[in-house]
Amino acid sequence: MSDKFFTDFAFTPEQVSKNLQNAKRDLGIARQDTILDVKFTYAYTALIKSGIALLSHHKLKVRSIPGHHIKLIEKLTEMLGDQAISDLGNAMRLKRNVDLYAGGTDITAKECAEYLDFVEGVFLKVSEKMGLPK
């Protein structure tokens, strides 16, 4: 299924497991840190890394080119059959982009908690779909 954004890649089971553990690590940092910007940033990276883990389980690798986060979120939405992933994942992506490229943004404690709950749910769905320990 190679295309502009994804390429076929024969990940080993160890690499697949390590990809999921990498997402879990970022999710743990997001849960534990008290600085809202840090919580949000790590929640977002946990979402992206969860998608990378699921793709690697399906022998796909995302190419690091402009727009790849959009395509990764789309593919994660498709693979898990959950439109909320597209809606909330893209909201997080846009907020992150404003923070990086447009002078910053403020994230509220409420937003941060909602995003973190969302990403935790996505991580659990990915883990279950992969049949790997959470």
N, C-alpha and C positions, 0 to 999 in steps of 0.2 A: 504494500500500500504506500509505496514511496511517492511523495509529492513535494511541493515547495516547503511545507512545514513539518512533515513527518517522513522518516525513513525506516525501513525494516532494519532491525538490529537484533542479533541473537544474544540477549542478556543471559548470564548464568543465573541459576536460582539464588546464589549468594548476592549477586548484584541487585536483583529484584528485591530481596529482603532488606538489603542495605538502603535502597531507595526509600522503602516504607519507613525504616527506622530513622532515616534522615528527616522525613516529614514529622514523625513522632517527636523527635528531639526539638524541632522548631515549635511544635504545638506545646510542648512542656515549657519552653521558655516563655511563650505567649501567656500561658496559664499563670506562671509564677511571678513574672515581672510586674512591678507596680506602676511603671511609667507608661501612660496610655499610648504614646507614639510607638514605643518598643513593642507593647502587646499587639498593636495593630499590625506593625510591620512583620512580626514573626507569625502572626495568624495568617497573613497574606502569603508569606513564603511557604507556610505549612500547606496551604491550599494548593499552591503551584506544585510543590514537591509531592503531594498526594496524587496529583494528576500524572506527574512524571512516573511515579511508582506504578500506577495502574497501566500506563502505556507500556512500561518496561515488562510488566507481566504479560502483556499481549504482543511482545516482541516489536514494539514501536519506540522510536526515539524522536523526541521533538528537536527540531533544528533551532538553534539560537539565532534567529533573524528577526527584524522588526515585525511586530504583530504576532509573535509566537505565543504570548500569554493569552491573547484573545482566542487563538485557535486551540490552545490547550484547554481553556475553560469550555469552549464549544464541544471539544471531544469528550471531556469529563462529563458534561451535561448529557451527551448522547449515550455514552457507555453506561452511565448510572440511571438513565431515564428519568432525570429530575430537573425540570425547568428552573427551579429555584437556584440551582448551581449557576446557571447563566445569569440570572437576575442579580443575585447577591455577589457572585464572583466578579461580575463586571462592575458592580457598584464599588467593590473594594479596589479593583484595578484602577478605576477612574479616580478614586480618592487618593490612591498612591501616586498616580501620575500628577495630579494637582500638587501634591506635596513635593514631588521631585522637580517638576518642570514649571510650575506656575506660582512660585513664591510661598508655598506651604499651605497647610490646612490644619484646622483644629478637629480633633476627634473627641467626642464626648464619651464619658464612662458608659453610658447606655448603648451607644453605637458599638463601642469596643466589645461590650459583653455580648451583644447580639451577633456580631461578626465571629467572635470566638466560639459561641455555641454552634453557629452555622458550620464553621470549619471543623469543629469536633465531630459533628454529625457526618460531614463528608468523609472525614478520615475513617470513621467507623464503617461507612458504606464501602469505601475502597478496600479496607482490610477484609471485610466479609466477602466481597467480590473476588479478592485474590486468594481467599482461603488461608491467609497467613495470620500469625499471632498479632494481636493489636498492640 
